[in-house]
Amino acid sequence: MQTFSKERRYETLSYLPPLSDAQISKQIQYILNQGYIPAIEFNENSEPTVYYWTLWKLPLFGARSTQEVLNEVQACRSQYGNNFIRVVGFDNIKQCQVLSFIVHKPNSSRY
C-alpha cells in the first residue's frame, strides 16, 4: 500500500496527475455532450469552506465546441493568473452545479 505525499488536494480529479490540454478538452466535451452549461469561475484560494467563487463573464450558454470554452479559460488565465480557475457544469433541469474541476493553479507550471 502506498501513502500519498502531503500535498494539498483540491476538488474532483485532484488525486490524478495534472490534466493535459487534451484531457481537459475531453472533460469539457463530456460537459457539452451531457447538455450541461459550462462556466468558468476563479478565486484566490481553494479552501473547502469557500463556497462562492467569482464567475468569469456569464455562463457559456451557446458554447458548442470545446475550443470556445478553452478560449475563455485562456482569457481568464491571462487576466487572473494568480488565482485558481475551474470549469463547472450546470444542469439546467436540476438547477444546480453537477461537476467542477480545477484547470489552473497559481504558481504552477502545469494546467
Number of C-alpha atoms within 10 A of each C-alpha: 3 4 5 7 6 6 7 9 12 14 14 11 13 13 12 8 8 15 17 12 13 9 11 19 17 13 17 22 18 14 22 18 11 10 14 21 20 25 23 26 22 24 17 15 14 19 12 8 6 9 7 9 16 11 14 18 11 10 17 17 11 9 14 13 13 18 13 12 22 18 11 16 21 15 13 19 20 10 9 17 18 17 19 20 30 21 22 21 24 20 17 12 8 8 8 10 15 14 15 20 19 23 21 25 20 16 10 9 7 13 15
